[in-house]
Amino acid sequence: NKVFQIALDNHFVVKSQLPVLRNNGKKNAVRPSFTISEYRSIVRRLRDWTKTGHTGKTRMIRELLRDYVLLLANTGIRHGTESLNIKWKHIEWFENANHEKFLQITVSGKTGNRQLIARHSVVNHLKRIQSRFENIADMSFDELIKARLDEYVFRTSDGQRTNQLDRSFNKFLRENDLLFGSTSETGRSLYSLRHFYATMQLQRGRNIHHLARQMGTSVKMLEKHYSKLTP
């Protein structure tokens, strides 16, 4: 259309010679997420599911998956390199002017390094991971944070990193009839927990500018995909 307009402006053509171009793109799809009742069901069922599996390795992956799911849902971190590359040294306490302490995590994502604040329950999930490793199990959580260890957080109890969390979560959703939701025809995944976090925070009245900084995205993107939740 821009090219055609220049042609018109320079009298190379007349308007009747030009085709009419329309952009009938797809309407924005609702991003697959979970309802609060579905999330509670996930939390409850994962507790037992982690104890199942044909091999020790499978059980270790499912054990890790449980805590990984809980962290994603309570921070809004992107699944993938942003979350899986977190090391213990990236976690610290942040104290505000009122001397209230919050768990702060530094991540490296699409927008570079950023600090985000985890919901308080994340401390318990991280302590459960800590308890699986002999070299840090006897430390208090404060001692662990102060030690600033250069070790990845999300490893199975044998110390190995894994690329099976996606597959394991997909299997869990299928077995529990949670792969598809009522608001989307697209199957849900670990990334859906980020959308769940955004949805819950907006419904609780969280400032959209603060939320954009927390999630490493823009206000425009949040408004585009979650406009039905904002005033």
Secondary structure, 3 states (H helix, E strand, C coil): CHHHHHHHHCCCCCHHHCCCCCCCCCCCCCCCCCCHHHHHHHHHHHHHHCCCCCCHHHHHHHHHHHHHHHHHHCCCCCCCHHHHCCEHHHEEEEECCCCCEEEEEEEEECCEEEEEECCCCHHHHHHHHHCCCHHHHCCCHHHHHHHCCCCECCCCCCCCCCCCHHHHHHHHHHHCCCCCECCECCCCCCCHHHHHHHHHHHHCCCCHHHHHHHHCCCHHHHHHHHHHHCC
